[in-house]
Amino acid sequence: MIFLVEPLLFLQAVKTLIVDSIRLENFRNYKDIELNFCDGINIFQGLNGQGKTNLLESIYICSVGKSFRTSKDIEMINHEKEYFTVNVGIKNDATDKIFIRYDRQKQKAIAVNGIFLRKSGQLMGALLCVLFCPEDLLILSDGPSRRRRFLDIAISQLNPLYYYNLQQYTKLTAQKNVQLKQIKKNPKQKDVLFVWNEQIAEYGSKIIAERIKFIDVLKDLANESHAYISEYKEQLVLEYENTIELNEYDERHIKETYIKTLEKIMQREIEREVSLIGPHRDDISFRLNDLELKKYGSQGQKRTAVLSLKIAEIEIMKKNTGRIPILLLDDVMSELDKKRQEALLSYVKGVQTFITCVDSESFDQLKDTQNYIFNISDGAVSKL
């Protein structure tokens, strides 16, 4: 039976990550605050625009090194200040503290347990985190880039080397695209593409292999979660959609096939002046009871599928690392009906969770001495 039925049974053999405290300086609308959290559920309530999501964002960047709301770190600096800092204290893990500082000169510093990191990618895995926000409900409706982003963030937390390979692949692909434009103007430079393709296939094959492995585990767990929430009336099927036609899925075969395919389409890429195949073009397909979920699924079915993905992501992290990640829920409860809310809340027992909402009255079942409720008003935080 899926772990949702008896969630606590799964928690006995693993270690729960706990964000014990946070201090923010000049972060968004918080000039200087320090908060302590409980091990269970922490609810941030307040009207829209008061800074609830800012708190989740500050925790999130200590997990993956970047925001889930903007690609520009400078936007997180309080408009009156020159820098921001975030200090997160952690217990029950080898990591005790994570520190991040960023200033208007675009200088960024990240430290784990007082040791500064050379690259932000080294932060991956220090604090495992699963985020569920309203934008995630678009995973099925939006284009492939949103689904690739979901994969890349989840896998990078499990395997920091994946994040490095992804960075290298992205850089090489951008450089190759520049080269393709030059070759179209001067075809004599065509032979240089063989060198680019070799390097791109080296990193691209590693990315594809890791994504396929991840999807193989994710699809079973997500299907079990979806079946439970839908009262076993629906079957969810996930597949990784390659732009490279593969017969085998080991890294060596992927690379060999990748290179051969790049050679076949070389002239097409020159004419189009862009890289046409690879991880940056791949996608995930979702089918529900043999129908394409994106086209034929109801909004409720899509919400259930995305919720199932997030629950499966937590389970994968538990199984692969022996640690239970923290869960960030940014105003998603209002997007779920009562049945789906209950399914999610039954699972978060034993998982440290941070929830934002306009009014905590809908969480009466969570209001006990083990959980904290914070009221947020214009950057001021008070514990109720």
C-alpha positions as CSV (number, residue, x, y, z in Angstrom):
1,M,0.0,0.0,0.0
2,I,1.3,3.5,-0.8
3,F,3.0,5.3,2.0
4,L,0.2,7.8,2.2
5,V,-1.9,5.3,4.1
6,E,0.5,4.9,7.0
7,P,3.0,7.8,6.6
8,L,4.6,7.4,10.0
9,L,5.8,3.9,9.3
10,F,8.1,5.2,6.7
11,L,9.6,7.8,9.0
12,Q,11.2,5.4,11.6
13,A,14.2,4.4,9.5
14,V,15.2,7.9,8.2
15,K,16.4,11.2,9.6
16,T,14.1,14.3,9.5
17,L,15.7,17.5,8.4
18,I,14.7,20.4,10.6
19,V,15.2,24.2,9.9
20,D,15.5,25.3,13.5
21,S,15.9,29.1,12.9
22,I,16.3,31.8,10.3
23,R,17.7,35.3,10.4
24,L,17.1,37.7,7.5
25,E,18.8,41.0,6.9
26,N,17.6,43.3,4.1
27,F,15.9,40.4,2.4
28,R,12.9,41.7,0.4
29,N,10.6,43.5,3.0
30,Y,12.5,42.1,6.0
31,K,15.2,44.5,7.3
32,D,16.2,42.5,10.3
33,I,14.3,39.6,11.8
34,E,15.1,36.3,13.5
35,L,12.6,33.4,13.9
36,N,12.6,30.0,15.5
37,F,10.5,27.2,14.1
38,C,8.9,24.0,15.4
39,D,9.7,20.5,14.1
40,G,6.2,20.1,12.7
41,I,4.1,22.5,10.8
42,N,4.8,26.2,10.6
43,I,2.0,28.4,9.2
44,F,2.6,31.9,7.9
45,Q,-0.8,33.7,7.7
46,G,-1.5,37.2,6.5
47,L,-3.0,39.2,3.7
48,N,-1.5,39.1,0.2
49,G,1.6,41.3,-0.3
50,Q,2.7,41.2,3.4
51,G,5.8,39.0,2.9
52,K,4.6,35.4,3.5
53,T,6.2,34.0,0.4
54,N,9.4,36.0,1.0
55,L,10.0,33.7,4.1
56,L,9.6,30.6,2.0
57,E,11.8,32.0,-0.6
58,S,14.6,32.7,1.9
59,I,14.5,29.1,3.0
60,Y,14.4,27.8,-0.6
61,I,17.5,29.7,-1.7
62,C,19.4,28.0,1.1
63,S,18.5,24.7,-0.5
64,V,19.2,25.3,-4.2
65,G,21.1,28.6,-4.2
66,K,18.5,30.5,-6.2
67,S,15.0,31.8,-6.0
68,F,11.8,30.1,-7.3
69,R,10.4,33.5,-8.1
70,T,13.1,35.4,-10.0
71,S,16.3,34.7,-11.9
72,K,17.8,38.0,-10.6
73,D,19.3,37.8,-7.1
74,I,19.4,41.6,-6.9
75,E,15.6,41.7,-6.8
76,M,15.8,40.0,-3.3
77,I,17.7,42.9,-1.8
78,N,15.5,45.4,0.1
79,H,15.2,48.4,-2.1
80,E,16.7,50.7,0.5
81,K,19.8,48.6,1.1
82,E,23.0,47.4,-0.6
83,Y,22.9,43.7,0.3
84,F,20.9,40.9,1.9
85,T,22.0,38.1,4.1
86,V,20.2,34.8,5.0
87,N,21.2,32.6,8.0
88,V,19.5,29.3,8.4
89,G,20.1,27.0,11.4
90,I,19.6,23.3,10.9
91,K,19.4,20.4,13.4
92,N,19.4,16.6,13.1
93,D,21.9,16.7,10.2
94,A,25.6,17.1,9.4
95,T,24.8,20.6,8.2
96,D,24.4,23.1,11.1
97,K,24.2,26.4,9.3
98,I,23.8,27.9,5.9
99,F,24.7,31.5,5.1
100,I,24.1,33.4,1.9
101,R,25.0,37.1,1.2
102,Y,24.5,39.0,-2.0
103,D,25.1,42.7,-2.8
104,R,24.4,45.2,-5.5
105,Q,27.9,44.6,-7.0
106,K,26.6,41.2,-7.8
107,Q,29.0,39.5,-5.4
108,K,27.5,36.3,-3.9
109,A,28.9,34.4,-0.9
110,I,27.6,31.0,0.3
111,A,28.9,29.2,3.4
112,V,28.0,25.9,4.9
113,N,29.0,25.3,8.5
114,G,31.3,28.4,8.2
115,I,33.1,27.1,5.2
116,F,32.6,29.3,2.1
117,L,31.9,27.5,-1.2
118,R,33.8,28.1,-4.4
119,K,30.7,27.5,-6.5
120,S,27.0,27.8,-5.7
121,G,26.3,24.4,-7.2
122,Q,28.2,22.9,-4.2
123,L,25.3,23.9,-2.0
124,M,23.1,21.3,-3.6
125,G,22.2,18.5,-1.2
126,A,23.1,20.5,2.0
127,L,19.4,21.2,2.7
128,L,16.9,19.0,0.9
129,C,13.7,20.9,0.1
130,V,10.5,20.2,-1.9
131,L,8.5,23.3,-3.0
132,F,4.9,23.2,-4.0
133,C,3.6,26.6,-5.3
134,P,0.7,27.6,-7.5
135,E,3.0,27.8,-10.5
136,D,3.7,24.1,-10.1
137,L,0.1,23.5,-11.1
138,L,1.2,24.6,-14.6
139,I,3.7,21.7,-14.9
140,L,1.2,19.9,-17.0
141,S,-0.3,22.9,-18.9
142,D,2.8,24.9,-19.7
143,G,5.6,24.1,-22.2
144,P,8.4,21.5,-21.7
145,S,10.8,24.0,-20.1
146,R,8.7,24.0,-16.8
147,R,8.8,20.2,-16.7
148,R,12.5,20.1,-17.4
149,R,13.0,22.6,-14.6
150,F,11.1,20.3,-12.2
151,L,13.4,17.4,-13.1
152,D,16.6,19.4,-13.0
153,I,16.0,20.9,-9.5
154,A,14.9,17.5,-8.0
155,I,17.8,15.6,-9.4
156,S,20.4,18.2,-8.6
157,Q,19.5,18.0,-4.9
158,L,20.1,14.3,-5.0
159,N,23.2,14.4,-7.2
160,P,25.2,17.7,-7.2
161,L,27.3,16.3,-10.1
162,Y,24.2,16.4,-12.2
163,Y,23.9,20.1,-11.6
164,Y,27.5,20.6,-12.8
165,N,26.9,18.5,-15.9
166,L,23.8,20.6,-16.6
167,Q,25.8,23.8,-16.3
168,Q,28.5,22.6,-18.7
169,Y,25.9,21.3,-21.2
170,T,24.0,24.6,-21.1
171,K,27.2,26.6,-21.6
172,L,28.4,24.3,-24.5
173,T,25.1,24.4,-26.3
174,A,25.0,28.2,-26.2
175,Q,28.5,28.4,-27.6
176,K,27.6,25.9,-30.3
177,N,24.7,28.0,-31.3
178,V,27.0,31.0,-31.8
179,Q,29.3,28.7,-33.9
180,L,26.3,27.6,-36.0
181,K,25.6,31.2,-37.0
182,Q,29.2,31.7,-38.1
183,I,29.3,28.4,-40.1
184,K,26.1,29.4,-42.0
185,K,28.0,32.5,-43.1
186,N,31.3,30.6,-43.7
187,P,30.6,26.8,-44.4
188,K,34.4,26.1,-44.4
189,Q,34.2,26.1,-40.6
190,K,31.8,23.2,-40.6
191,D,34.4,20.6,-39.4
192,V,34.7,22.3,-36.0
193,L,31.1,21.1,-35.2
194,F,32.5,17.6,-34.6
195,V,34.5,18.8,-31.6
196,W,31.4,20.7,-30.2
197,N,29.2,17.7,-30.7
198,E,31.6,15.3,-28.9
199,Q,31.7,17.6,-25.8
200,I,27.9,18.2,-25.9
201,A,27.2,14.5,-26.2
202,E,29.6,13.7,-23.3
203,Y,27.6,15.9,-20.8
204,G,24.2,15.5,-22.5
205,S,24.3,11.7,-22.3
206,K,25.0,11.9,-18.5
207,I,22.0,14.2,-18.1
208,I,19.7,12.0,-20.1
209,A,20.8,8.9,-18.2
210,E,20.1,10.5,-14.9
211,R,16.7,11.8,-15.9
212,I,15.6,8.4,-17.2
213,K,16.7,6.7,-13.9
214,F,14.8,9.4,-11.9
215,I,11.6,9.0,-14.0
216,D,11.7,5.2,-13.6
217,V,11.4,5.7,-9.9
218,L,9.2,8.7,-10.0
219,K,6.5,7.2,-12.2
220,D,5.8,4.3,-9.9
221,L,5.6,6.4,-6.8
222,A,3.5,9.1,-8.5
223,N,1.1,6.5,-9.9
224,E,0.6,5.0,-6.4
225,S,0.0,8.5,-4.9
226,H,-2.4,9.4,-7.7
227,A,-4.3,6.1,-7.3
228,Y,-4.7,6.6,-3.6
229,I,-6.0,10.2,-3.9
230,S,-8.4,9.2,-6.8
231,E,-9.6,6.2,-4.8
232,Y,-8.0,3.8,-7.2
233,K,-10.1,5.0,-10.2
234,E,-7.2,6.4,-12.2
235,Q,-3.8,5.3,-13.4
236,L,-1.1,7.9,-14.0
237,V,1.7,7.1,-16.5
238,L,4.8,9.1,-16.9
239,E,7.4,8.8,-19.8
240,Y,10.6,10.6,-20.6
241,E,10.4,11.9,-24.2
242,N,13.8,11.9,-25.9
243,T,14.6,14.0,-28.9
244,I,17.1,11.2,-29.6
245,E,15.8,7.7,-30.6
246,L,17.3,5.2,-28.1
247,N,17.2,1.4,-28.0
248,E,19.2,1.2,-24.7
249,Y,19.5,3.5,-21.8
250,D,23.0,3.1,-20.5
251,E,25.2,6.1,-20.7
252,R,27.6,4.7,-23.3
253,H,24.8,3.8,-25.7
254,I,23.2,7.2,-25.2
255,K,26.4,9.0,-26.1
256,E,27.1,6.9,-29.2
257,T,23.6,7.4,-30.5
258,Y,23.7,11.1,-29.6
259,I,26.8,11.7,-31.7
260,K,25.5,9.7,-34.6
261,T,22.2,11.7,-34.5
262,L,24.0,15.0,-34.4
263,E,26.0,14.0,-37.5
264,K,22.8,13.2,-39.4
265,I,21.1,16.5,-38.6
266,M,24.3,18.7,-38.8
267,Q,23.1,20.5,-42.0
268,R,19.7,21.1,-40.5
269,E,21.2,22.7,-37.4
270,I,23.4,24.9,-39.6
271,E,20.4,26.1,-41.6
272,R,18.3,26.7,-38.4
273,E,21.4,28.1,-36.5
274,V,20.3,26.3,-33.4
275,S,20.9,23.0,-31.5
276,L,17.9,20.9,-32.4
277,I,18.2,17.8,-30.1
278,G,19.3,17.0,-26.6
279,P,18.3,17.5,-23.0
280,H,17.3,21.1,-23.6
281,R,14.6,19.9,-26.0
282,D,13.4,16.8,-24.1
283,D,10.0,16.5,-22.3
284,I,7.9,14.4,-20.0
285,S,4.5,13.0,-21.1
286,F,1.6,12.4,-18.7
287,R,-1.2,10.0,-19.5
288,L,-4.2,9.2,-17.3
289,N,-6.2,6.1,-18.1
290,D,-4.5,6.0,-21.6
291,L,-5.5,9.6,-22.4
292,E,-3.1,12.5,-22.6
293,L,-3.5,14.4,-19.4
294,K,-2.6,17.8,-20.8
295,K,-5.3,17.7,-23.4
296,Y,-8.1,15.7,-21.8
297,G,-7.6,15.9,-18.0
298,S,-9.8,18.0,-15.8
299,Q,-8.3,20.7,-13.6
300,G,-8.9,18.4,-10.6
301,Q,-7.1,15.5,-12.3
302,K,-4.2,17.8,-13.2
303,R,-4.0,19.0,-9.6
304,T,-4.0,15.5,-8.3
305,A,-1.2,14.5,-10.7
306,V,1.0,17.5,-9.7
307,L,0.3,16.8,-6.0
308,S,1.3,13.1,-6.6
309,L,4.6,14.3,-8.2
310,K,5.5,16.3,-5.2
311,I,4.7,13.5,-2.8
312,A,6.7,11.1,-4.9
313,E,9.6,13.6,-4.9
314,I,9.7,13.6,-1.1
315,E,9.7,9.8,-1.1
316,I,12.6,9.6,-3.6
317,M,14.7,11.9,-1.5
318,K,13.9,9.9,1.6
319,K,14.9,6.6,-0.1
320,N,18.0,8.0,-1.8
321,T,19.5,10.0,1.1
322,G,18.0,8.6,4.3
323,R,16.8,12.2,5.1
324,I,13.3,13.6,5.0
325,P,13.3,16.9,3.2
326,I,11.5,20.0,4.4
327,L,8.3,20.9,2.6
328,L,7.3,24.4,1.4
329,L,3.7,25.0,0.5
330,D,3.1,28.4,-0.9
331,D,-0.6,29.2,-1.0
332,V,-1.5,25.9,-2.7
333,M,-4.1,24.7,-0.2
334,S,-6.6,27.1,-1.6
335,E,-6.0,25.5,-5.0
336,L,-6.9,22.0,-3.8
337,D,-10.3,20.7,-2.9
338,K,-11.0,19.2,0.5
339,K,-10.1,15.6,-0.5
340,R,-6.8,16.6,-1.9
341,Q,-6.0,18.9,1.1
342,E,-6.7,15.9,3.4
343,A,-4.5,13.7,1.3
344,L,-1.6,16.2,1.5
345,L,-2.0,17.0,5.2
346,S,-2.1,13.3,6.1
347,Y,1.3,12.9,4.6
348,V,3.1,15.9,6.1
349,K,2.9,14.4,9.6
350,G,6.6,13.8,10.4
351,V,7.8,16.2,7.7
352,Q,8.7,19.7,8.7
353,T,6.4,21.9,6.7
354,F,6.1,25.6,6.0
355,I,2.7,26.8,4.8
356,T,1.6,30.2,3.6
357,C,-2.1,31.2,3.7
358,V,-4.4,34.2,4.0
359,D,-6.2,32.7,7.0
360,S,-5.2,29.7,9.1
361,E,-8.8,28.9,10.1
362,S,-8.8,26.2,7.3
363,F,-6.1,24.4,9.2
364,D,-7.9,23.8,12.5
365,Q,-6.8,20.2,12.5
366,L,-3.2,21.5,12.6
367,K,-3.6,23.9,15.5
368,D,-1.9,22.0,18.4
369,T,1.0,22.7,20.7
370,Q,3.4,21.0,18.3
371,N,2.7,23.4,15.5
372,Y,3.4,27.2,15.2
373,I,1.3,29.9,13.6
374,F,2.9,33.2,12.6
375,N,1.0,36.3,11.6
376,I,2.7,38.4,8.9
377,S,1.9,42.1,8.4
378,D,4.1,44.4,6.2
379,G,7.3,42.6,7.1
380,A,6.5,42.3,10.8
381,V,6.2,38.8,12.2
382,S,4.4,37.8,15.4
383,K,3.9,34.2,16.8
384,L,0.3,33.5,17.8
